[in-house]
Amino acid sequence: MNDSPLADSATEKRENQATGSTEPTSAGQSVLSVEEVDEPSAAVPLVPKQPPFLLRWLSYLIFIPLLGLATAGFGCISLLAGLWDKSGRQQHAIAHVWARTLLLISLSPVKIVGREKLHEHETAVYASNHLSYMDTPVLFAKLPFQFRILAKQSLWKVPFIGWYLNRSGQVPVDSNSPRSMIASLNRGVATLKQNLPLVLFPEGGRAATGELQAMMSGCAYMAIKAQVPLIPLTLIGTYELLPIHVYALHPRPILIVVGDPIPTAGLIGRDADALTKQLYDAISATYLLHTANR
């Protein structure tokens, strides 16, 4: 691991800006977001629409109950696997099958654009826009490698969810103070140095209107500290599938667009903001390109 930024007060003063928050995903997990970039959103606001009457009732009577049953069933299987799988790899494989099952239930096929870029680097930080609770299943279903996420440390105290997070090797995040946050980020760096990629949502929460929100620099910080690339992932269609505050599915094709890796070789901690702006610009341009005709 790189030397801790807590080692001296000058470094701590600069890096204590890397504080932030997490938001649980649909699986009770969360991703880290740190330090806002003063960048206005360039995406076109979308208005959440209720699905047609028939689709709403299909969701209430069939889709949503099946999603719940699948999540509970695969969760139990994952907890059992955790009794002997200390690496988290079997549990990640179970999460992959869970996510594919949810996409089948939701009648939403997913296509990856730029798949070849996923194989250019063994280890990287993958940062995605965040539009819906369905973002997590989409990424678990389609990213063809093992990865880890960061989750609120408080979730480790929740029965079942905490057991899963602990046994599957996810990274706990303590945001009670700048010092504990930096320590959490460095745990993420240690995970990267074990050759396990991280997948994060740097906006910190779902987009309420479908437009890209200001990003925070935690993912850039960890990529720089581990000297691994930062790779943009742009999700298209998950907002329309299940927007925030809408509780019925509107099935549709989904895209994951893999951007060009952003190198971090030679960068230092103070470059995190500039790197985050590069990430924001890449995802924003891609999102606008693919949603212009929607």
N, C-alpha and C positions, 0 to 999 in steps of 0.2 A: 504494500500500500504506500501511496505517497505520504510524505511527512504531514502530520495533522496540522491544519491551519490554526489549531488552538495552541501551537507550540510557542508562539510569541505574540505579544500584544499588537504589534503593528499589522501583522497579517490578519489577526482576529478582527481588528477594526474594519479592515477592508472587506473581509469575507462574511462578517456578521450581517451584511445586507442580504445574504442568502437565506432568508426566512420565508416561510410560506405556509400553505395549508393543503390538506388533502380532502377529497370527496369520495365517499364510497361509490363503487360501481354496482352493477346489478348482482354481482356475486359476493357482495359484502367486502370487496377489495377496493383499493384506491390507488391513486397515482399522485406523485409529488409535483407541486408547482412552486417556483421560487422567484422572487423579485420581478415585479412588473416591468415590462418594456413600454415606454410611452409611445405607443404606435396605434393610431386609430384603426379600427377595423375597416377593411376595404371590401369585404364580401357584401353581396346584396342581401338585405334582410329578407327572411322568409317568414311567412305567417303560418303557424301550425294549423293544419286542417284536420278536422275529424274525418275518418274514413266513411265511405258510404254506409247507409243503414245496415245492409246485409253483412258487410265486413265487420261492422261494430259488434253485431250479435254473434257472428262466428268467433270473434275474438273473446267475447265474454263467456261464451258457452263451450268453446273448443280450444282455441289457440292458447289463451292465458292459462287455463287449468292444465293443459298439457305441458306448457313451459314450466309451471310450478312443480308438477310431478317429476319431470325430467331433471330439474335442478335438485330436488330432494333426493331422488334416486341415485344420481351420479355423485352427489355429495356424500352419501352414506358409503358408497363404494370407495370413494377417494379416502375417506377416513379409515376404512379398513386397510387399504393399501399402505397408509401411513404407519401402520403398526410394524411393518418390516422395511418399508422404503424410506430410508433416512435422507436420500439424495433429492427427493422431490420429483424425480424423473418419471416414475410411474404415475404419480399424481398429475403431472402435467399432461401425460398421455390421456389420462381419464378426462381431464378438463378439455382436451382437444375433441374427444368424442362427444362430450356434453355440448360443446359449442356447435359442432356440426349438427347435432340433433336439434338444437334450438333453431338453427337456420332452416333445417328441413321443415320443422313445424311452422315456421313463419313464412314458408313459401318464397324465400328471398335468396336467389342464387348470388354468389359472390365471385367476381372476377378480379384478378390481380394484374395491374398494368405495370410493367417494369419488373417482373418477377426476377429476372436475371440479376438485378442489383442486390437482391437479398443474399446472394451467394458470393459477393465480392469481398466481404469481410467476415471473419469468423466471429468476432465480437464487436458490438456497437451499441450505441444508445439509439433506440427507435422512438421518435416523438411523433404523436398523432394528434390531429384535431379531435375535438370531443363534442359529439352532436346528440348522443342518445345512449340509453342503457344498453342498446344492442351493440355498441362499439366493442365492448369487451368480448362477447361471443364471436363477433366477426374476426377479431384479431387472433383469438385463441384457435379458431377453426382454420384459419388460412395461413398464418405465418408458419413456415415449414422448419421450425427449429425450436429447441427449448429456450425459454426466457423466463425472467422473473420480473415482478412488479414491486412497488413500494406501497405499504399500507399503514394506516394509522396504528400506532402502538396500542391505543385503547381497544382496538378490535381483537388483540391477543387475549383479552379478558372475557370475550364473548364466547359462550359454549358453542361448539361445532365450528363456527367461523374461525375463532382463534386457534382451535386445534388444527384446522386445515392449514391456516397460514403458517403456523409454526412447523408443521410436519412437511409442508411442501417447499420450504426454503425461501419464502418471501421475506422482504426486508422491512423491518419495523421502523416507523418514523415517529420521533418524539419532537413535537413542535412547541413544547412548553417554554423553551428559551432558545436564544441564538446558539448557545453552546451545544445544546442537545440536538438542535437541527443540523448543525455542522457535523456532529458525530453521526447522525443518521445518514447524511449525504455520503460520508466516508464509508459507511457500511455498504452503500450502493456501489461505491468505487471498488471496494473489496470484492463484491460479487462480480463486477466486470473483470477484475484481475484473475478471477477463477474461470474465465472464459465463458461466462454466462451473460448473454445480452440482457439489457433492460428495455422494457416497453413502458412508455410514460405518456400522460396527457398534460402537456405543459400549460394549458389554459386553466387547469385546476378545477373545472366543473363543466357541465354540459351547457352548450350554447342555447340560450332561451329563444333566440330568433333565427337560428341557423347561420348567423354570421360569425366569422372568426373573431375570437376575443383576444385581448392582450395576453401575451405569453410571459411566462416567468422563467428564471434562468437556472433552476435546479438541474435540469437535464444537461444543459450546456456545461455547468460546473463539473458534474460528474464525468462527462465525456472528456473534458480537458484534463482533469486530474488523472484519469485512467489512460489518457492519450489514445482514445479510440474514436472512430468517426461518429458524427451525429447524423442520423438518416431520417429525413422527413417522410412521414406517411400521411396521405390525405384520404380521408374517408368521404365517399360520395354516396348519398342515398339513405344513410341511416337516420338522418333527421326526419325525412319523409316517412320512413318505416315506423318509427316510434319517437315522435318529438316529446320534449319535456311537457309534463302536465296533460298528456294525452294517454289514455289507458287502453287503446285498441290498436292493433297492428294494421298497417296498410302495406301489404306485401309489394315488393318491387326489386329489381336488380340492384345490387350493391357493387361499388368499385372500391378497391384499395389501390391507390396510385403511389408507387414507390419512387421517391425523388432521388436525385444524385446525392451520394454521401458527401457531407461537409467535413473536410479534414480538420483535425485539431492538433496536428504535429507542430510543436514549437509554441503553442499558445499557453498562456498562464491564466490564473484565476480572474484577473481583472478584464480579460477578454470575453468573459461569459456573456455580458450584455450584447456585445457586437455579434457574437455567435448566435445568440437567441434571436436577434433581429434578422440574421440570414435565414434562420429556420422559419420565422414568421413569414418573411417575404416569399420563401419557396412554397410553403403550404397555401398561402393566400392566393398566389398566382395560379397554382394548380386547381384550387377549389373554384376560382372564378372561371377558369377555362372550361371546366367540366360542368358547371352549373349555368352557364350563360344561356343555354337553350332549354332549360328546364322550366 
